[in-house]
Amino acid sequence: MTITASSITAVALAMAIAGATAAQSDETWTDQFGVEKGELASTGRNPYFVLEPGYRLTLERDDERLVITVLDETKIVDGTETRVVEERESKRGALVEVSRNYYAISKRTNSVYYFGEATDIYKDGKVVNHEGSWFAGANGARFGLMMPGTPLVGGRYYEEIAPGVAMDRAQIVTVSAAKKVPAGDFRNVLRVEETTPLERGEREHKLYAPGVGLLQDESLELVRVQQQGRSR
């Protein structure tokens, strides 16, 4: 094979294009959000996410359970009053993880933003570590977007922005799925695919139902919706 100047130029050009494409791929995830602190509230809802005290979702699969409760409690994180949402994960009746998540919703766009979480990891009934905990405004972390007020198919954004700790990002796959779970049949379901640059190749999927919220988290499916003592 004879190597010519033109062939070297072609190879270099191809490599440059490939590099630019890879860089562009990493840069197309939105991580800056035009939000003013004064527009954020600790209570409210958008079509796919509820931040109202007393609201509870229970998801199950075999011997695993996830209970998500919007607490009647707020916390100031990075100068913003956020709503505390507790998630309790258990397996075979034993606690695996309890996390307190901090959210705020825009009164202007209805988008829900994620300001961090305090995590307790359990083993044999005892807290063994706090892996995954992060707070916006600390150690270079910033708030992310958990659920847009107006979801657009193809939208790509960071949910968590805590370098080296939590960098989950979501891509909206569809807003018109149908899904049957133990809690009922749902239409116009939003499906997101979650990835993270901290674990290349890992992908997870979540489904959200309008007016309800999280419908499916990987294999866990919604079995019950409760609000202020009422069940569905």
C-alpha positions as CSV (number, residue, x, y, z in Angstrom):
1,M,0.0,0.0,0.0
2,T,1.3,3.4,-1.0
3,I,0.8,6.2,1.6
4,T,0.3,9.6,0.0
5,A,-0.2,13.1,1.4
6,S,-3.8,13.0,0.3
7,S,-4.5,9.7,2.2
8,I,-2.8,11.1,5.3
9,T,-5.0,14.2,5.0
10,A,-8.1,12.1,4.6
11,V,-7.3,10.1,7.6
12,A,-6.6,13.2,9.7
13,L,-9.8,14.8,8.5
14,A,-11.8,11.6,9.5
15,M,-10.2,11.5,12.9
16,A,-11.0,15.2,13.4
17,I,-14.6,14.7,12.5
18,A,-14.9,11.7,14.8
19,G,-13.3,13.7,17.6
20,A,-15.6,16.6,17.0
21,T,-18.7,14.3,17.0
22,A,-17.7,12.7,20.3
23,A,-17.1,16.0,21.8
24,Q,-20.4,17.3,20.5
25,S,-22.2,14.2,21.9
26,D,-20.9,15.0,25.4
27,E,-21.8,18.6,25.1
28,T,-25.4,18.2,24.0
29,W,-26.6,17.4,27.6
30,T,-28.0,20.6,29.1
31,D,-26.4,21.4,32.4
32,Q,-27.2,25.1,32.7
33,F,-30.7,26.2,33.5
34,G,-32.0,29.8,33.3
35,V,-33.7,29.9,36.6
36,E,-34.0,32.8,39.1
37,K,-34.1,31.8,42.7
38,G,-37.2,33.9,43.3
39,E,-39.3,31.8,40.8
40,L,-38.8,28.6,42.7
41,A,-41.3,27.1,45.2
42,S,-41.2,24.1,47.5
43,T,-44.8,23.0,46.7
44,G,-46.6,22.3,43.4
45,R,-46.9,19.9,40.6
46,N,-46.3,19.5,36.9
47,P,-47.9,16.8,34.6
48,Y,-45.4,14.1,35.7
49,F,-44.0,15.2,39.1
50,V,-45.9,15.9,42.3
51,L,-44.5,18.0,45.2
52,E,-47.5,18.1,47.5
53,P,-47.1,17.0,51.2
54,G,-48.7,13.7,51.9
55,Y,-48.4,12.4,48.4
56,R,-47.0,8.8,48.3
57,L,-46.2,6.3,45.6
58,T,-45.4,2.6,46.3
59,L,-43.6,0.5,43.7
60,E,-42.9,-3.2,44.1
61,R,-41.4,-6.2,42.4
62,D,-41.2,-9.6,44.0
63,D,-39.6,-9.0,47.4
64,E,-38.4,-5.4,46.6
65,R,-40.3,-2.3,47.5
66,L,-39.8,1.5,47.0
67,V,-41.9,4.0,48.9
68,I,-41.7,7.6,47.8
69,T,-43.3,10.1,50.2
70,V,-43.5,13.9,49.8
71,L,-42.9,15.1,53.4
72,D,-44.4,18.0,55.2
73,E,-40.9,19.3,55.5
74,T,-38.6,21.8,53.7
75,K,-34.9,22.4,53.7
76,I,-32.8,25.4,52.5
77,V,-30.2,24.1,50.0
78,D,-28.0,26.6,48.2
79,G,-30.2,29.5,49.3
80,T,-33.4,27.9,48.0
81,E,-36.3,26.5,50.0
82,T,-36.7,22.9,48.8
83,R,-39.3,20.2,49.4
84,V,-38.1,17.0,51.1
85,V,-39.1,13.8,49.4
86,E,-38.2,10.6,51.2
87,E,-37.4,7.4,49.3
88,R,-37.3,4.1,51.3
89,E,-36.0,1.0,49.5
90,S,-36.4,-2.4,51.1
91,K,-35.7,-6.0,50.1
92,R,-37.3,-9.0,51.9
93,G,-38.7,-6.5,54.4
94,A,-35.3,-5.1,55.4
95,L,-34.2,-1.6,54.7
96,V,-31.6,-1.2,52.0
97,E,-31.5,2.6,51.5
98,V,-33.3,5.7,52.8
99,S,-32.7,9.0,50.9
100,R,-34.0,12.5,51.6
101,N,-34.2,14.3,48.2
102,Y,-34.5,18.0,47.8
103,Y,-36.6,19.5,45.0
104,A,-38.0,22.9,44.0
105,I,-40.5,23.8,41.2
106,S,-40.5,26.8,39.0
107,K,-43.7,28.9,39.3
108,R,-42.9,30.2,35.8
109,T,-42.3,27.0,33.8
110,N,-43.4,24.2,36.2
111,S,-40.1,22.5,35.8
112,V,-38.9,20.6,38.8
113,Y,-35.2,21.0,39.8
114,Y,-33.1,18.6,41.9
115,F,-30.9,20.2,44.7
116,G,-29.4,17.1,46.2
117,E,-29.9,14.1,48.5
118,A,-28.9,12.8,51.9
119,T,-28.5,9.1,51.7
120,D,-28.3,6.3,54.3
121,I,-27.2,2.9,53.1
122,Y,-28.2,0.0,55.4
123,K,-26.8,-3.4,56.1
124,D,-28.2,-5.7,58.7
125,G,-30.4,-2.9,60.1
126,K,-27.6,-0.4,60.5
127,V,-26.4,2.6,58.5
128,V,-23.1,1.7,57.0
129,N,-22.4,4.7,54.8
130,H,-23.9,7.7,53.0
131,E,-22.7,7.0,49.5
132,G,-24.2,9.1,46.8
133,S,-25.1,12.1,49.1
134,W,-24.6,15.5,47.5
135,F,-25.9,19.1,47.9
136,A,-26.1,21.9,45.4
137,G,-23.7,24.7,46.4
138,A,-21.2,22.3,48.1
139,N,-18.0,20.9,46.6
140,G,-18.7,22.2,43.1
141,A,-22.2,20.7,42.9
142,R,-25.1,22.5,41.1
143,F,-28.8,21.8,40.9
144,G,-30.1,19.7,38.0
145,L,-33.4,19.3,36.1
146,M,-35.5,16.4,37.3
147,M,-38.6,16.9,35.2
148,P,-39.3,19.6,32.6
149,G,-42.6,21.4,32.9
150,T,-43.1,20.8,29.1
151,P,-41.2,17.6,28.2
152,L,-39.9,17.4,24.6
153,V,-39.0,14.2,22.9
154,G,-35.2,14.0,22.5
155,G,-34.6,16.4,25.3
156,R,-31.2,15.6,27.1
157,Y,-30.4,17.1,30.4
158,Y,-28.5,16.5,33.7
159,E,-30.6,15.5,36.7
160,E,-27.6,15.6,39.1
161,I,-24.5,17.7,38.8
162,A,-22.2,16.6,41.5
163,P,-18.8,15.9,39.9
164,G,-17.3,12.6,40.9
165,V,-20.4,11.7,43.1
166,A,-23.6,11.9,41.1
167,M,-24.0,12.8,37.4
168,D,-27.2,11.2,36.3
169,R,-28.6,12.5,33.1
170,A,-31.9,11.8,31.2
171,Q,-33.1,11.7,27.6
172,I,-36.8,11.8,26.9
173,V,-37.6,8.9,24.6
174,T,-41.4,9.3,24.2
175,V,-44.4,11.1,25.8
176,S,-47.0,8.8,24.2
177,A,-46.3,5.3,25.6
178,A,-49.0,3.1,27.2
179,K,-48.3,1.0,30.2
180,K,-50.3,-1.4,32.5
181,V,-49.1,-1.8,36.0
182,P,-50.8,-3.1,39.2
183,A,-52.1,0.4,39.9
184,G,-53.9,0.6,36.6
185,D,-53.7,1.3,32.9
186,F,-52.0,4.5,31.8
187,R,-51.7,6.5,28.5
188,N,-49.5,9.4,27.4
189,V,-46.7,7.9,29.6
190,L,-43.3,9.6,29.5
191,R,-40.3,7.4,29.1
192,V,-36.8,8.5,29.9
193,E,-33.5,6.7,29.6
194,E,-30.9,7.6,32.3
195,T,-27.2,7.3,31.9
196,T,-24.1,8.7,33.7
197,P,-20.6,9.6,32.5
198,L,-19.4,8.0,35.8
199,E,-20.5,4.6,34.6
200,R,-20.1,4.3,30.9
201,G,-22.4,1.9,29.2
202,E,-24.9,1.7,32.1
203,R,-28.5,2.6,31.1
204,E,-31.7,2.7,33.1
205,H,-35.3,3.4,32.2
206,K,-38.1,5.1,34.0
207,L,-41.7,5.7,33.1
208,Y,-43.9,8.6,34.4
209,A,-47.7,8.8,34.1
210,P,-49.5,12.2,33.8
211,G,-51.2,13.3,37.0
212,V,-49.4,10.5,38.9
213,G,-45.6,10.6,38.6
214,L,-43.2,7.7,38.7
215,L,-44.9,4.6,37.2
216,Q,-41.9,2.2,36.7
217,D,-38.3,2.3,37.8
218,E,-36.5,-0.5,36.0
219,S,-38.4,-3.7,37.3
220,L,-40.3,-1.9,40.1
221,E,-43.9,-1.0,39.1
222,L,-46.4,1.3,40.8
223,V,-48.9,-0.6,43.0
224,R,-50.5,2.2,45.0
225,V,-51.0,6.0,45.0
226,Q,-51.9,7.8,48.2
227,Q,-52.6,11.4,49.0
228,Q,-53.8,12.7,52.4
229,G,-55.2,9.3,53.4
230,R,-56.8,8.5,50.0
231,S,-55.6,5.5,48.0
232,R,-55.8,4.7,44.3
